[in-house]
Amino acid sequence: MRGLTILVATTLTLGYGFAAQAAMTADRAETIRRVAGITETVPAAPTDAEAATRVWYGGMLAPVTVEAPRAATKCYPT
């Protein structure tokens, strides 16, 4: 009886693993296309609202320069 239980459990585990692998393989090409932003047509430039909600997946960004106005007074340690 113990052998039958192990056989059934092993069979079910292998079956679930095969089903998961088949689902991931079928979905992989669509996922890569979606993440890379590849579409059939060339999209127009995104609006500000769309651009703010996009996730950055890598690449080179332009450097950011932060400028602050000069303070009128200096701070001295007390």
C-alpha atoms as an extended CHARMM CRD file, in Angstrom:
* protein
*
        78  EXT
         1         1  MET       CA              0.0000000000        0.0000000000        0.0000000000  PROA      1               0.0000000000
         2         2  ARG       CA              2.8660000000        2.3410000000        0.8310000000  PROA      2               0.0000000000
         3         3  GLY       CA              4.4330000000        1.7190000000       -2.6020000000  PROA      3               0.0000000000
         4         4  LEU       CA              1.1800000000        2.5760000000       -4.3600000000  PROA      4               0.0000000000
         5         5  THR       CA              0.9580000000        5.8700000000       -2.4650000000  PROA      5               0.0000000000
         6         6  ILE       CA              4.5000000000        6.8130000000       -3.4610000000  PROA      6               0.0000000000
         7         7  LEU       CA              3.8140000000        5.8170000000       -7.0840000000  PROA      7               0.0000000000
         8         8  VAL       CA              0.6390000000        7.9310000000       -7.2530000000  PROA      8               0.0000000000
         9         9  ALA       CA              2.3340000000       10.9090000000       -5.5630000000  PROA      9               0.0000000000
        10        10  THR       CA              5.3220000000       10.6950000000       -7.9250000000  PROA      10              0.0000000000
        11        11  THR       CA              3.0570000000       10.4520000000      -10.9700000000  PROA      11              0.0000000000
        12        12  LEU       CA              0.9900000000       13.4550000000       -9.8960000000  PROA      12              0.0000000000
        13        13  THR       CA              4.1140000000       15.5070000000       -9.1380000000  PROA      13              0.0000000000
        14        14  LEU       CA              5.6140000000       14.7510000000      -12.5400000000  PROA      14              0.0000000000
        15        15  GLY       CA              2.2900000000       15.5210000000      -14.2120000000  PROA      15              0.0000000000
        16        16  TYR       CA              1.9890000000       18.8970000000      -12.4520000000  PROA      16              0.0000000000
        17        17  GLY       CA              5.5920000000       19.7060000000      -13.3540000000  PROA      17              0.0000000000
        18        18  PHE       CA              5.0030000000       18.8750000000      -17.0080000000  PROA      18              0.0000000000
        19        19  ALA       CA              1.8320000000       20.9880000000      -17.1000000000  PROA      19              0.0000000000
        20        20  ALA       CA              3.6530000000       23.9440000000      -15.5080000000  PROA      20              0.0000000000
        21        21  GLN       CA              6.5430000000       23.6460000000      -17.9640000000  PROA      21              0.0000000000
        22        22  ALA       CA              4.1630000000       23.5500000000      -20.9280000000  PROA      22              0.0000000000
        23        23  ALA       CA              2.3140000000       26.6280000000      -19.6680000000  PROA      23              0.0000000000
        24        24  MET       CA              5.5490000000       28.5810000000      -19.1450000000  PROA      24              0.0000000000
        25        25  THR       CA              6.9320000000       27.6180000000      -22.5500000000  PROA      25              0.0000000000
        26        26  ALA       CA              3.7610000000       28.7390000000      -24.3060000000  PROA      26              0.0000000000
        27        27  ASP       CA              3.7110000000       32.0360000000      -22.4150000000  PROA      27              0.0000000000
        28        28  ARG       CA              7.4480000000       32.8160000000      -22.6100000000  PROA      28              0.0000000000
        29        29  ALA       CA              7.4540000000       34.3680000000      -26.1110000000  PROA      29              0.0000000000
        30        30  GLU       CA              4.5310000000       36.6360000000      -25.2970000000  PROA      30              0.0000000000
        31        31  THR       CA              6.1140000000       37.6860000000      -22.0050000000  PROA      31              0.0000000000
        32        32  ILE       CA              9.4140000000       38.5850000000      -23.6690000000  PROA      32              0.0000000000
        33        33  ARG       CA              7.5800000000       40.5700000000      -26.3400000000  PROA      33              0.0000000000
        34        34  ARG       CA              5.5140000000       42.4160000000      -23.7170000000  PROA      34              0.0000000000
        35        35  VAL       CA              8.4860000000       43.2190000000      -21.4710000000  PROA      35              0.0000000000
        36        36  ALA       CA             10.6290000000       44.4110000000      -24.3800000000  PROA      36              0.0000000000
        37        37  GLY       CA              7.8090000000       46.6310000000      -25.6430000000  PROA      37              0.0000000000
        38        38  ILE       CA              7.7990000000       45.0730000000      -29.1060000000  PROA      38              0.0000000000
        39        39  THR       CA              4.5660000000       45.6750000000      -30.9880000000  PROA      39              0.0000000000
        40        40  GLU       CA              3.4510000000       45.1170000000      -34.5380000000  PROA      40              0.0000000000
        41        41  THR       CA              3.2260000000       48.8300000000      -35.2730000000  PROA      41              0.0000000000
        42        42  VAL       CA              5.4040000000       51.6900000000      -34.1260000000  PROA      42              0.0000000000
        43        43  PRO       CA              3.6170000000       53.3250000000      -31.1850000000  PROA      43              0.0000000000
        44        44  ALA       CA              3.2860000000       57.0620000000      -30.7860000000  PROA      44              0.0000000000
        45        45  ALA       CA              5.1720000000       58.8000000000      -28.0090000000  PROA      45              0.0000000000
        46        46  PRO       CA              3.5570000000       58.0860000000      -24.6300000000  PROA      46              0.0000000000
        47        47  THR       CA              1.6760000000       60.7860000000      -22.7990000000  PROA      47              0.0000000000
        48        48  ASP       CA              3.0410000000       62.0890000000      -19.4930000000  PROA      48              0.0000000000
        49        49  ALA       CA              0.6280000000       59.8960000000      -17.5370000000  PROA      49              0.0000000000
        50        50  GLU       CA              1.6070000000       56.7610000000      -19.4840000000  PROA      50              0.0000000000
        51        51  ALA       CA              5.3150000000       57.5220000000      -19.1950000000  PROA      51              0.0000000000
        52        52  ALA       CA              5.0310000000       57.9640000000      -15.4270000000  PROA      52              0.0000000000
        53        53  THR       CA              3.5550000000       54.4780000000      -14.9900000000  PROA      53              0.0000000000
        54        54  ARG       CA              6.0720000000       52.5750000000      -17.1250000000  PROA      54              0.0000000000
        55        55  VAL       CA              8.6310000000       50.2980000000      -15.5180000000  PROA      55              0.0000000000
        56        56  TRP       CA             12.2500000000       50.7970000000      -16.5410000000  PROA      56              0.0000000000
        57        57  TYR       CA             13.8450000000       47.4750000000      -17.5750000000  PROA      57              0.0000000000
        58        58  GLY       CA             17.4150000000       48.6750000000      -17.9750000000  PROA      58              0.0000000000
        59        59  GLY       CA             19.6100000000       50.5120000000      -20.3880000000  PROA      59              0.0000000000
        60        60  MET       CA             21.3820000000       53.8390000000      -20.1550000000  PROA      60              0.0000000000
        61        61  LEU       CA             19.6290000000       56.8540000000      -18.7060000000  PROA      61              0.0000000000
        62        62  ALA       CA             20.7280000000       60.4300000000      -19.2110000000  PROA      62              0.0000000000
        63        63  PRO       CA             22.6290000000       61.8240000000      -16.2210000000  PROA      63              0.0000000000
        64        64  VAL       CA             20.6670000000       63.8920000000      -13.7350000000  PROA      64              0.0000000000
        65        65  THR       CA             22.0530000000       67.2680000000      -12.6370000000  PROA      65              0.0000000000
        66        66  VAL       CA             20.5900000000       68.8440000000       -9.5310000000  PROA      66              0.0000000000
        67        67  GLU       CA             20.9650000000       72.5930000000       -9.1450000000  PROA      67              0.0000000000
        68        68  ALA       CA             20.0920000000       74.5400000000       -6.0190000000  PROA      68              0.0000000000
        69        69  PRO       CA             19.9520000000       78.2970000000       -5.5830000000  PROA      69              0.0000000000
        70        70  ARG       CA             22.7340000000       79.8220000000       -3.4900000000  PROA      70              0.0000000000
        71        71  ALA       CA             21.8120000000       80.5270000000        0.0800000000  PROA      71              0.0000000000
        72        72  ALA       CA             21.7080000000       84.2240000000        1.0040000000  PROA      72              0.0000000000
        73        73  THR       CA             23.1130000000       83.5760000000        4.4550000000  PROA      73              0.0000000000
        74        74  LYS       CA             25.7010000000       81.1340000000        5.6420000000  PROA      74              0.0000000000
        75        75  CYS       CA             25.1850000000       78.8120000000        8.5490000000  PROA      75              0.0000000000
        76        76  TYR       CA             27.8210000000       78.8850000000       11.2630000000  PROA      76              0.0000000000
        77        77  PRO       CA             28.2420000000       76.1860000000       13.8750000000  PROA      77              0.0000000000
        78        78  THR       CA             27.1870000000       77.3640000000       17.3160000000  PROA      78              0.0000000000
